[in-house]
Structures are given as structure tokens and as C-alpha cells.
Amino acid sequence: MLVLLPPSETKAIGGSGAPLDHAELICPELNPVREKIANALVELASDVPGSLAALALSERQADEVARNAELHRSPTMPALSRYTGVLYDALDVPTLKRGERDRAHHRLAVASALFGVVRGGDPIPAYRLSGGSALPALGPLGSLWRPALEPALATIDDFVVDLRSGPYATLAKIPHAVTVRVVSEDAAGVRKAVSHFNKAHKGLLARALSTSRAEPKNLNGLIRVARTAGLRMEKTGDRTADLFT
């Protein structure tokens, strides 16, 4: 299976891996686009005010631009360790046992404005680039990624679970994927999509899929793993499910 997670704006700094090598990332057919975006991002970093404007950053975030400037030279670490924030706190990779971490690195993937998609164990550097960004030299990222990323994801034969957030879901459609909505339910049984607990519950589901030795092959299998982990999930369609807070 392959579970697509949204990325985070914040990244852990440092790392002990060799500098970025696109050949070590999933879906090598994406490398021409990856290289084009990476080179444009590094070039843009030489213009700090331009970078801040293009990336919607404040002057206090100039260190993010400095990290982009070092993109080709900075150390790497596994993607699941690089991304931080609420979802990744709930996933809590450092507390996974070795076998569980291996499953997380293989089963989980992260959508990325810079790389399109990376497996959890793929080595990546720190960077700053959002799915809704438009680089001056290239324009909106969606127009670059969609023609390359949609065919690449369409060839993945695994059972795909799409947990991406809006800006990253628009970079590529995955018609064969199962999508999961995080919802709350009131006393009358009315369900409403939530934003506050959305990331945390996606992280808990990702952790359940990492700690389980069972590998779901379909939506029913996904629901069984979630329920075994104490999560309430219900099927709402052939390729849709609700995860309750």
C-alpha cells in the first residue's frame, strides 16, 4: 500500500545523509521536473526580497531562503523525519520500533511541492516551498506537476490512500485512490469536516498503518487496521471513508 500524507511548512534542520540525489527518490520519471524546480528555487534564493515575496514569507523567515540556497549541498534525512508539525507529532516516528519504522518508510509517502512525492524513507534536505507557490521563473507549480505527477501516480499498482490537503491534491488527481475525510459528529448524528483535529488524526491513522503488520489491500482492510488501533472509521462510498475525531 501507499499512503500519501500532506507535507508541513516547517522542517527539521540538519541531517546526517549525503546531499540531495534525485536518483534515490521514488518515481524517477519525475526527476526532470524536480531538477527544474530545485534549480529555480536555488536561483531565486540569491534574491532574498524576491524569495520572501514569492514564498509568502516575512523578513523574520529569511533563514528559510538561506536553506533554499543550500539545497544542493545541505545534508539529508528521511522524509518522515524531515517534516514536522501536528501530523508528524502524532505519527511520532522516533518512538516506532525498527520494524515499524521500516514499514512507515515504505508504506507512507509525502506529497511535496519540490519533489512531487517522496517515500517516507527517501533522503531529502530542508527546504521551503508550498504547493500554492508560483516561482517567477516557472510560474504556478500545478501547471508543472500535473502533466508529470498524474501519470506517475497512476502507474502505482499499490492500494493508495490519499490523505493530502487541498493545495497538494490539486497538483495531481489520483482517481483510483481511497480518500479519507476527518469529521466530527454531533448528538443528532450530523457529520462535519473538521480542520483543528484534521492533521492529528491523519497522523494517528498513519501511525496505525505503520505499527500494524497487516497490510491493507482495500478500503475494508484499511478500516480494520484503523479500528484495531482504536480509531473510529466508517466506509462512506466505494473509495471514501470518514475518520472520526
Salt bridges, closest charged atoms under 4 A:
GLU9 OE1 - ARG128 NE 3.05
GLU35 OE2 - HIS22 ND1 3.98
ASP63 OD2 - ARG67 NH2 3.37
GLU64 OE1 - ARG67 NH2 3.56
GLU64 OE2 - ARG128 NH1 3.01
GLU70 OE2 - ARG73 NH2 2.79
ASP162 OD1 - ARG164 NE 2.85
GLU185 OE2 - ARG191 NE 3.65
GLU185 OE1 - ARG232 NH1 2.92
GLU234 OE1 - ARG191 NH2 2.41
GLU234 OE2 - ARG232 NH2 3.07
ASP242 OD2 - ARG181 NH2 2.99
ASP242 OD2 - ARG191 NH1 3.06
